[in-house]
């Protein structure tokens, strides 16, 4: 009989499964947008579409589905809408025409999005169906939330329905059609002329914008007047008026990150310093060989425990090595195969032709061998919260190092932590100096080499077990660790270099946070990753242990160490290395 999982563990696993599903949906949608638009550097980060490092505008309120309430088809509709917007809308022209008034701007954005969606090719019936589905879902959610019970909410809803129907040539949402009649009748003399031009000029963005601006200006005036005369003052849904504009007018704001996404923000200290990261004292920074951090007897005990865990996991290392070889190796010329019946003439065999005129094996072909001219570095966050994942992470790192070696690729296993809690000697030195403001990083940096690239896996086995040493896990200064790992990679001769950062949270050092501000280290991490990614000589990816690291890494994946078994964990990491996860 199997014991039932503890409630907290079951809840965490369910949450991680949901995050993984959301991640897969986001990756699929990003793939759709990239394929249709032809832009390779588009990806979702924190539920917002990015082009490289730049977040794209929100465009329109119906392009923000909720993972909690909306279905998969809605996300497909959003992906198609974004793809069309990037393809058929001139962003520079749109920006030059965009009005200043927030309400006018919101309406103008929405009408331009309707125009883009109306340009969906007739032959792409699935895309048109997805767009229609998303529009209906958003419309019904708007209506059922009670927002159409207010005068302003009803006016906005009616304008959205009428304009989209006119541009797309499709019917308004049937469930609310009767509700729109009075508002439609009232709007007809005010926007009727512009409304007629929407569909006629939908293929000409500049001409279309003239009508869209006229409608936006008229409706915005009506909304402002409705606010001034307080006609909703006695409406039971008067509090929802703010909600209307949260839905449709606050599109320039950052959305709140989900609790499953790494917390991230901007540091005012770094901003004021122009991004110049400071280190108060590096006198206590250390780089250790992991084998020197514990006695041999202790390491041997940890190694036995690690070997038992790997045996129980039932990982097929030979198969993993084959998959890694297929991913990382490239065919490389390795001499010639002689005695072939076709190919290049082998001069050394021509004499056989004289002796035996029927001899046909006179040719030679190039012999190609798959060679993995590649190095993979696993950089492991050894902060306190990672202690509970230490055994799983150690198992993963050990198996990967072994499989990579069998695949012919080099590997490094590195770790980062601090030499002390709460700043240690660096913080005490800062106190003795009179606590100068904004000192920068204020702790003893500790970098650990569990396995160097030049060390074979068999010789590195004892040191790898040091990952189970509990007192190793303190605080984390991620940005400097990423720089350190990249510098080591650049010293290696391999042509292809990959860095996988394994972490379960944002950078954390209490002394640095208190002396600077709360986002000093995570702001620095984002800057470091962006700078390293821009150099394009190292492929960097973040592996979040139950956490979405996309605010830091343009390519990331959430790993559920508690629920994944056997080869599942490794297959997910291989998919990440192959670029089959978020980018």
C-alpha positions as CSV (number, residue, x, y, z in Angstrom):
1,X,0.0,0.0,0.0
2,X,1.4,3.4,-1.0
3,X,1.3,6.2,1.6
4,X,-0.7,9.2,0.5
5,X,1.4,12.3,-0.2
6,X,1.3,15.0,2.5
7,X,-1.2,17.8,1.7
8,X,1.5,20.4,1.4
9,X,3.6,18.2,-1.0
10,X,0.5,17.3,-3.1
11,X,-0.4,21.0,-3.3
12,X,3.1,22.0,-4.4
13,X,3.2,19.2,-7.0
14,X,-0.2,20.3,-8.4
15,X,1.0,23.9,-8.6
16,X,4.2,22.8,-10.4
17,X,2.2,20.7,-12.9
18,X,0.0,23.7,-13.6
19,X,3.0,26.0,-14.1
20,X,4.5,23.4,-16.4
21,X,1.3,23.2,-18.4
22,X,1.1,27.0,-18.6
23,X,4.7,27.1,-19.8
24,X,4.0,24.5,-22.5
25,X,1.0,26.6,-23.7
26,X,3.2,29.8,-23.7
27,X,5.9,28.0,-25.6
28,X,3.4,26.7,-28.2
29,X,1.8,30.2,-28.6
30,X,5.3,31.8,-28.9
31,X,6.1,29.3,-31.6
32,X,2.9,30.2,-33.5
33,X,3.7,33.9,-33.3
34,X,7.3,33.3,-34.5
35,X,6.2,31.1,-37.4
36,X,3.6,33.4,-38.7
37,X,5.5,36.7,-38.2
38,X,8.9,35.3,-39.3
39,X,10.6,36.9,-36.2
40,X,12.8,34.4,-34.4
41,X,13.4,36.3,-31.2
42,X,9.8,36.5,-30.0
43,X,9.0,34.8,-26.7
44,X,6.8,35.1,-23.7
45,X,8.4,36.3,-20.5
46,X,6.2,36.8,-17.4
47,X,3.1,36.3,-19.6
48,X,4.1,39.2,-21.8
49,X,5.4,38.9,-25.4
50,X,9.0,40.1,-25.8
51,X,11.1,40.8,-28.8
52,X,14.5,39.9,-27.5
53,X,14.9,41.8,-24.3
54,X,12.2,44.4,-25.1
55,X,8.6,43.9,-23.9
56,X,6.0,44.6,-26.6
57,X,3.0,46.8,-26.0
58,X,-0.2,45.2,-24.6
59,X,-2.0,46.1,-27.9
60,X,-5.6,45.3,-26.7
61,X,-7.4,44.1,-23.6
62,X,-8.7,40.8,-25.1
63,X,-5.1,39.7,-25.7
64,X,-4.5,38.9,-22.1
65,X,-6.1,35.6,-21.3
66,X,-6.1,34.2,-17.8
67,X,-4.6,30.7,-17.2
68,X,-7.1,30.3,-14.4
69,X,-10.3,31.0,-16.4
70,X,-9.6,30.8,-20.1
71,X,-9.3,27.7,-22.3
72,X,-6.5,26.6,-24.6
73,X,-8.4,27.9,-27.7
74,X,-8.4,31.4,-26.2
75,X,-4.6,31.3,-26.0
76,X,-4.4,30.1,-29.6
77,X,-6.6,33.0,-30.6
78,X,-4.4,35.4,-28.7
79,X,-1.3,34.0,-30.4
80,X,-3.0,34.4,-33.8
81,X,-4.0,38.0,-32.9
82,X,-0.5,38.9,-31.9
83,X,1.0,37.3,-35.0
84,X,-1.3,39.3,-37.2
85,X,-0.7,42.5,-35.3
86,X,3.1,42.1,-35.8
87,X,2.6,41.2,-39.5
88,X,0.1,43.6,-40.9
89,X,0.4,46.7,-38.7
90,X,3.1,49.3,-39.2
91,X,4.3,49.9,-35.6
92,X,6.0,53.2,-36.4
93,X,3.0,54.6,-38.2
94,X,0.7,53.5,-35.4
95,X,2.9,55.1,-32.8
96,X,3.0,58.4,-34.7
97,X,-0.8,58.5,-34.8
98,X,-1.5,57.3,-31.3
99,X,-3.4,59.9,-29.3
100,X,-2.3,61.2,-25.9
101,X,-5.6,60.8,-24.0
102,X,-5.5,57.4,-22.2
103,X,-9.0,56.5,-23.1
104,X,-8.7,57.6,-26.7
105,X,-5.4,55.7,-26.9
106,X,-7.0,52.5,-25.5
107,X,-9.8,52.7,-28.1
108,X,-7.4,53.4,-30.9
109,X,-5.2,50.4,-29.9
110,X,-8.3,48.2,-29.8
111,X,-9.5,49.3,-33.2
112,X,-6.1,48.7,-34.8
113,X,-6.1,45.2,-33.3
114,X,-9.5,44.6,-34.8
115,X,-8.2,45.7,-38.2
116,X,-5.2,43.4,-37.9
117,X,-7.4,40.4,-37.0
118,X,-9.8,41.2,-39.9
119,X,-6.8,40.7,-42.2
120,X,-6.6,37.0,-41.4
121,X,-6.3,35.2,-44.7
122,X,-9.5,33.5,-45.9
123,X,-7.7,30.3,-46.5
124,X,-6.7,30.1,-42.8
125,X,-10.0,29.0,-41.5
126,X,-8.5,27.8,-38.2
127,X,-7.0,31.1,-37.4
128,X,-10.2,32.9,-38.1
129,X,-12.0,30.4,-35.8
130,X,-9.5,31.0,-33.1
131,X,-9.8,34.7,-33.3
132,X,-13.6,34.5,-33.2
133,X,-13.5,32.2,-30.2
134,X,-11.1,34.5,-28.2
135,X,-13.3,37.5,-28.9
136,X,-16.4,35.7,-27.7
137,X,-14.7,34.5,-24.6
138,X,-13.5,37.9,-23.7
139,X,-16.8,39.5,-24.5
140,X,-18.8,37.1,-22.3
141,X,-16.3,37.4,-19.5
142,X,-16.7,41.2,-19.7
143,X,-20.5,40.9,-19.7
144,X,-20.8,38.3,-17.0
145,X,-18.6,40.2,-14.6
146,X,-21.3,42.8,-14.4
147,X,-19.3,45.5,-16.2
148,X,-22.1,46.0,-18.8
149,X,-24.5,47.0,-16.0
150,X,-22.8,50.4,-15.8
151,X,-23.4,53.1,-18.4
152,X,-19.8,53.4,-19.2
153,X,-19.1,49.7,-19.3
154,X,-22.0,49.2,-21.6
155,X,-20.8,52.0,-23.9
156,X,-17.3,50.5,-24.1
157,X,-18.7,47.0,-24.7
158,X,-21.1,48.2,-27.4
159,X,-18.3,50.1,-29.2
160,X,-16.1,47.0,-29.2
161,X,-18.8,44.8,-30.5
162,X,-20.1,47.1,-33.2
163,X,-16.7,48.1,-34.5
164,X,-15.3,44.5,-34.6
165,X,-18.5,43.3,-36.4
166,X,-18.1,46.1,-38.9
167,X,-14.4,45.5,-39.6
168,X,-14.5,41.8,-39.6
169,X,-17.8,41.3,-41.3
170,X,-18.8,38.9,-38.5
171,X,-21.9,39.1,-36.2
172,X,-21.8,40.5,-32.7
173,X,-21.9,38.0,-29.9
174,X,-25.3,36.5,-30.0
175,X,-25.9,36.3,-26.3
176,X,-25.6,40.1,-25.8
177,X,-27.0,41.3,-29.2
178,X,-30.4,42.5,-27.9
179,X,-28.7,44.4,-25.1
180,X,-26.8,46.5,-27.6
181,X,-29.7,47.9,-29.6
182,X,-30.4,51.0,-27.6
183,X,-26.7,52.0,-27.4
184,X,-26.2,51.2,-31.1
185,X,-29.2,53.5,-32.0
186,X,-27.7,56.3,-29.9
187,X,-24.2,55.9,-31.4
188,X,-25.3,55.7,-35.1
189,X,-25.5,59.4,-35.8
190,X,-22.3,60.1,-33.9
191,X,-19.9,57.6,-35.4
192,X,-21.9,56.2,-38.3
193,X,-19.7,57.8,-41.0
194,X,-16.5,56.7,-39.4
195,X,-17.9,53.3,-38.8
196,X,-18.7,52.9,-42.5
197,X,-15.1,53.7,-43.4
198,X,-13.6,51.1,-41.1
199,X,-14.3,48.1,-43.3
200,X,-13.8,50.0,-46.5
201,X,-10.2,51.1,-45.6
202,X,-9.2,48.2,-43.5
203,X,-6.4,47.3,-45.9
204,X,-5.0,50.9,-45.7
205,X,-3.7,51.5,-42.2
206,X,-3.3,55.2,-42.5
207,X,-6.8,55.7,-44.0
208,X,-8.3,53.4,-41.5
209,X,-6.6,55.4,-38.7
210,X,-8.6,58.5,-39.6
211,X,-11.8,56.7,-38.9
212,X,-10.5,55.0,-35.8
213,X,-9.3,58.2,-34.3
214,X,-12.7,59.9,-35.0
215,X,-14.4,57.0,-33.2
216,X,-12.0,57.0,-30.3
217,X,-12.3,60.8,-29.8
218,X,-16.1,60.7,-29.9
219,X,-16.4,57.7,-27.5
220,X,-13.8,59.1,-25.1
221,X,-15.7,62.4,-24.9
222,X,-18.9,60.4,-24.1
223,X,-17.1,58.5,-21.4
224,X,-15.6,61.6,-19.9
225,X,-19.0,63.2,-19.8
226,X,-20.5,60.2,-18.3
227,X,-17.9,60.4,-15.5
228,X,-18.5,64.1,-14.9
229,X,-22.3,63.8,-14.5
230,X,-21.9,60.8,-12.2
231,X,-24.7,59.0,-13.9
232,X,-23.5,55.8,-12.3
233,X,-23.5,57.2,-8.8
234,X,-26.5,55.3,-7.7
235,X,-25.7,52.2,-9.7
236,X,-25.0,49.1,-7.6
237,X,-22.0,48.4,-9.7
238,X,-20.5,51.8,-9.4
239,X,-17.3,50.4,-7.9
240,X,-16.9,48.4,-11.1
241,X,-16.2,51.6,-13.1
242,X,-12.6,51.4,-11.9
243,X,-12.6,47.7,-13.0
244,X,-13.6,48.7,-16.5
245,X,-10.5,50.8,-16.9
246,X,-8.4,48.2,-15.2
247,X,-9.5,45.9,-18.0
248,X,-9.1,48.2,-20.9
249,X,-7.2,51.4,-20.0
250,X,-4.3,50.4,-17.8
251,X,-2.5,48.5,-20.5
252,X,0.7,50.3,-20.0
253,X,1.1,49.0,-16.5
254,X,3.2,46.0,-15.6
255,X,1.0,43.0,-14.7
256,X,1.5,41.4,-11.3
257,X,3.8,38.4,-11.5
258,X,2.3,35.1,-10.4
259,X,3.6,33.8,-7.2
260,X,5.2,31.0,-9.1
261,X,7.4,33.4,-11.0
262,X,10.6,34.6,-9.6
263,X,10.2,38.0,-8.0
264,X,12.1,40.7,-9.8
265,X,12.2,44.4,-9.9
266,X,14.4,47.4,-10.6
267,X,17.0,48.7,-8.1
268,X,16.9,52.4,-7.6
269,X,20.5,52.2,-6.4
270,X,21.7,50.6,-9.6
271,X,19.6,52.9,-11.7
272,X,21.1,55.9,-10.1
273,X,24.6,54.5,-10.6
274,X,23.9,53.9,-14.3
275,X,23.9,50.1,-13.7
276,X,27.4,50.1,-12.2
277,X,27.5,47.1,-9.8
278,X,29.7,47.6,-6.8
279,X,31.5,45.2,-4.4
280,X,32.3,46.7,-1.0
281,X,35.1,44.2,-0.3
282,X,36.4,41.2,-2.2
283,X,39.0,40.5,0.4
284,X,37.0,37.5,1.7
285,X,35.9,36.0,-1.6
286,X,36.9,32.5,-2.1
287,X,36.9,29.8,-4.8
288,X,37.0,26.2,-3.4
289,X,37.6,22.8,-4.8
290,X,34.6,20.9,-3.4
291,X,36.8,17.9,-2.4
292,X,38.5,20.2,0.2
293,X,35.3,21.2,1.9
294,X,34.9,18.0,3.9
295,X,36.9,15.0,5.2
296,X,37.3,12.0,2.9
297,X,35.2,9.9,5.3
298,X,32.3,12.3,5.2
299,X,32.5,12.6,1.4
300,X,32.5,8.8,1.1
301,X,29.3,8.6,3.2
302,X,27.6,11.2,1.0
303,X,28.8,9.4,-2.1
304,X,27.2,6.1,-0.9
305,X,24.0,7.9,-0.3
306,X,24.1,9.5,-3.7
307,X,24.8,6.2,-5.4
308,X,21.8,4.6,-3.7
309,X,19.6,7.5,-4.9
310,X,20.8,7.1,-8.5
311,X,20.2,3.3,-8.3
312,X,16.7,3.8,-7.1
313,X,16.0,6.4,-9.7
314,X,16.5,3.8,-12.4
315,X,18.1,6.2,-14.9
316,X,19.2,4.7,-18.2
317,X,22.5,6.5,-18.5
318,X,23.5,4.8,-21.8
319,X,20.2,5.9,-23.4
320,X,20.7,9.4,-22.0
321,X,24.2,9.5,-23.5
322,X,22.9,8.5,-26.9
323,X,20.3,11.3,-26.7
324,X,23.0,13.8,-25.7
325,X,25.3,12.6,-28.5
326,X,22.5,13.0,-31.0
327,X,21.8,16.5,-29.7
328,X,25.4,17.8,-29.3
329,X,27.5,15.9,-31.9
330,X,28.1,17.0,-35.4
331,X,29.4,14.8,-38.2
332,X,33.1,15.3,-38.5
333,X,35.4,13.9,-41.2
334,X,37.6,11.1,-39.9
335,X,39.6,9.6,-42.8
336,X,38.3,7.5,-45.7
337,X,36.5,4.3,-46.2
338,X,38.1,2.4,-49.1
339,X,36.8,-0.5,-51.2
340,X,33.5,1.2,-52.1
341,X,31.5,0.6,-55.3
342,X,30.8,4.3,-55.7
343,X,32.4,7.6,-54.5
344,X,35.7,9.1,-55.4
345,X,38.2,7.0,-57.4
346,X,40.8,5.5,-55.1
347,X,44.1,5.7,-57.1
348,X,45.7,3.0,-54.9
349,X,43.2,0.5,-56.3
350,X,43.5,1.2,-60.0
351,X,46.1,-1.6,-60.3
352,X,43.4,-4.1,-59.3
353,X,41.4,-3.0,-62.3
354,X,44.2,-4.2,-64.6
355,X,44.5,-7.5,-62.8
356,X,40.7,-8.0,-62.5
357,X,38.7,-6.1,-65.0
358,X,35.4,-7.0,-63.2
359,X,36.6,-5.4,-59.9
360,X,34.1,-2.7,-59.0
361,X,35.3,-1.7,-55.6
362,X,37.7,1.0,-56.8
363,X,36.2,4.0,-55.0
364,X,36.5,5.6,-51.5
365,X,34.1,7.7,-49.5
366,X,34.7,10.1,-46.6
367,X,34.3,8.5,-43.2
368,X,32.2,10.7,-40.8
369,X,32.1,10.3,-37.1
370,X,29.8,12.2,-34.7
371,X,31.9,14.4,-32.5
372,X,30.5,16.5,-29.7
373,X,32.8,19.5,-29.7
374,X,30.8,20.9,-26.8
375,X,31.0,21.7,-23.1
376,X,28.0,21.9,-20.7
377,X,28.3,23.7,-17.4
378,X,25.8,23.1,-14.6
379,X,25.8,26.1,-12.3
380,X,24.0,25.2,-9.1
381,X,22.5,27.7,-6.7
382,X,23.6,26.6,-3.2
383,X,21.5,29.1,-1.2
384,X,19.6,27.9,1.9
385,X,16.3,27.2,0.1
386,X,18.1,24.7,-2.2
387,X,19.1,22.5,0.7
388,X,15.9,20.5,0.5
389,X,16.5,19.8,-3.2
390,X,20.2,19.0,-2.7
391,X,19.9,15.2,-3.2
392,X,17.8,15.5,-6.3
393,X,20.1,18.2,-7.8
394,X,23.2,16.2,-6.9
395,X,21.8,13.1,-8.6
396,X,20.9,15.1,-11.7
397,X,24.3,16.8,-11.9
398,X,26.2,13.5,-11.3
399,X,24.2,11.6,-14.0
400,X,24.5,14.4,-16.5
401,X,28.2,14.6,-16.0
402,X,28.6,10.9,-16.6
403,X,26.3,10.8,-19.6
404,X,27.9,13.8,-21.2
405,X,31.3,12.1,-20.8
406,X,29.9,9.0,-22.5
407,X,28.5,11.2,-25.3
408,X,32.0,12.7,-25.8
409,X,31.2,16.2,-24.5
410,X,33.0,18.0,-21.6
411,X,31.1,19.1,-18.5
412,X,31.6,21.3,-15.5
413,X,29.6,21.3,-12.3
414,X,29.9,24.5,-10.4
415,X,28.2,26.0,-7.4
416,X,27.8,29.4,-5.7
417,X,26.9,30.4,-2.2
418,X,28.3,32.8,0.5
419,X,31.0,32.3,3.0
420,X,28.8,33.5,5.8
421,X,25.2,34.5,6.7
422,X,24.2,38.2,6.9
423,X,27.4,39.5,5.3
424,X,30.0,38.0,7.5
425,X,33.4,39.8,7.6
426,X,32.5,42.1,4.7
427,X,29.5,43.4,6.6
428,X,31.5,43.9,9.8
429,X,34.1,45.8,7.8
430,X,31.4,48.0,6.4
431,X,30.1,48.7,10.0
432,X,33.6,49.6,11.1
433,X,33.9,52.0,8.2
434,X,30.9,54.0,9.4
435,X,28.3,52.3,7.2
436,X,28.9,54.3,4.0
437,X,25.7,54.4,1.9
438,X,25.0,52.1,-1.0
439,X,28.1,49.9,-0.5
440,X,27.1,47.3,-3.2
441,X,27.5,43.6,-2.6
442,X,28.2,43.1,1.1
443,X,29.0,39.4,1.7
444,X,31.8,36.9,1.3
445,X,31.3,35.4,-2.2
446,X,31.9,31.7,-2.3
447,X,32.3,29.8,-5.6
448,X,32.7,26.0,-5.6
449,X,34.1,23.7,-8.3
450,X,32.5,20.3,-7.9
451,X,33.8,19.0,-11.2
452,X,36.2,20.9,-13.5
453,X,36.0,20.4,-17.2
454,X,39.4,18.7,-17.4
455,X,38.5,16.2,-14.6
456,X,37.0,12.9,-15.6
457,X,33.7,11.9,-14.0
458,X,35.3,9.0,-12.1
459,X,37.9,11.2,-10.4
460,X,35.3,13.8,-9.6
461,X,32.9,11.4,-7.9
462,X,33.9,12.1,-4.3
463,X,33.8,15.9,-4.8
464,X,30.4,15.7,-6.5
465,X,29.0,14.2,-3.3
466,X,29.9,17.4,-1.4
467,X,26.6,18.8,-2.8
468,X,25.0,16.9,0.1
469,X,26.9,18.8,2.6
470,X,24.2,20.7,4.4
471,X,26.2,23.6,5.9
472,X,27.3,24.6,2.4
473,X,24.0,26.2,1.7
474,X,23.8,29.9,2.7
475,X,22.9,32.8,0.5
476,X,23.1,33.4,-3.2
477,X,24.7,36.1,-5.3
478,X,23.7,34.8,-8.8
479,X,24.9,37.5,-11.1
480,X,28.6,37.2,-10.1
481,X,28.3,33.5,-10.3
482,X,27.0,33.6,-13.9
483,X,29.9,35.9,-14.9
484,X,32.3,33.5,-13.2
485,X,30.9,30.4,-15.0
486,X,30.9,32.2,-18.4
487,X,34.5,33.3,-17.9
488,X,35.5,29.7,-17.2
489,X,33.6,28.5,-20.3
490,X,35.4,31.1,-22.5
491,X,38.7,29.6,-21.5
492,X,37.7,26.2,-22.9
493,X,38.5,25.2,-26.5
494,X,35.2,23.6,-27.3
495,X,33.2,25.2,-30.2
496,X,29.8,25.1,-28.5
497,X,29.3,26.2,-24.9
498,X,26.2,25.8,-22.8
499,X,25.5,27.1,-19.3
500,X,22.5,25.7,-17.4
501,X,21.8,27.6,-14.1
502,X,19.8,25.6,-11.6
503,X,18.0,27.7,-9.0
504,X,14.8,27.8,-6.9
505,X,14.6,31.5,-6.3
506,X,15.8,35.1,-6.8
507,X,19.3,36.2,-5.7
508,X,19.3,36.7,-1.9
509,X,21.8,38.2,0.4
510,X,20.2,40.0,3.4
511,X,23.2,42.2,4.1
512,X,23.3,43.5,0.6
513,X,19.6,44.0,0.4
514,X,19.5,46.0,3.7
515,X,22.5,48.2,2.8
516,X,21.3,48.9,-0.8
517,X,17.7,48.0,-1.7
518,X,15.6,44.9,-2.1
519,X,16.3,44.4,-5.9
520,X,20.0,45.2,-6.0
521,X,21.1,41.6,-6.7
522,X,18.2,40.5,-9.0
523,X,18.6,43.7,-11.1
524,X,22.3,42.8,-11.4
525,X,21.5,39.2,-12.4
526,X,19.2,40.4,-15.2
527,X,21.9,42.8,-16.5
528,X,24.5,40.0,-16.4
529,X,22.4,37.5,-18.2
530,X,21.4,40.0,-20.8
531,X,25.0,41.0,-21.4
532,X,26.2,37.5,-21.6
533,X,23.3,36.5,-24.0
534,X,24.1,39.4,-26.3
535,X,27.6,38.0,-26.8
536,X,26.0,34.9,-28.3
537,X,29.1,32.7,-27.8
538,X,27.5,30.9,-24.8
539,X,23.9,29.5,-24.7
540,X,22.4,30.3,-21.3
541,X,19.3,28.7,-19.8
542,X,17.7,28.8,-16.4
543,X,16.3,25.7,-14.8
544,X,13.8,26.7,-12.1
545,X,13.2,24.2,-9.4
546,X,9.5,24.7,-9.0
547,X,9.8,28.3,-10.1
548,X,9.6,30.2,-13.3
549,X,12.9,32.0,-13.9
550,X,11.8,33.7,-17.1
551,X,12.3,37.2,-15.6
552,X,16.0,36.5,-15.7
553,X,16.6,34.1,-18.5
554,X,15.2,34.4,-22.0
555,X,15.3,30.6,-22.2
556,X,14.1,28.8,-19.1
557,X,12.1,25.8,-17.8
558,X,10.4,24.8,-14.6
559,X,11.5,21.5,-13.3
560,X,9.3,19.5,-10.9
561,X,11.9,17.4,-9.0
562,X,9.3,16.0,-6.7
563,X,7.0,14.6,-9.4
564,X,9.5,13.7,-12.1
565,X,11.0,10.2,-12.1
566,X,13.4,8.1,-14.1
567,X,14.5,9.7,-17.3
568,X,11.8,12.4,-17.3
569,X,13.9,15.0,-15.6
570,X,16.8,14.5,-18.0
571,X,14.6,14.5,-21.1
572,X,13.1,17.9,-20.0
573,X,16.6,19.3,-19.6
574,X,17.6,17.9,-23.0
575,X,14.6,19.6,-24.5
576,X,15.7,22.8,-22.9
577,X,19.2,22.4,-24.4
578,X,17.7,21.7,-27.8
579,X,15.7,24.9,-27.6
580,X,12.3,23.1,-27.4
581,X,11.4,25.1,-24.3
582,X,10.8,28.8,-23.9
583,X,13.0,31.2,-25.6
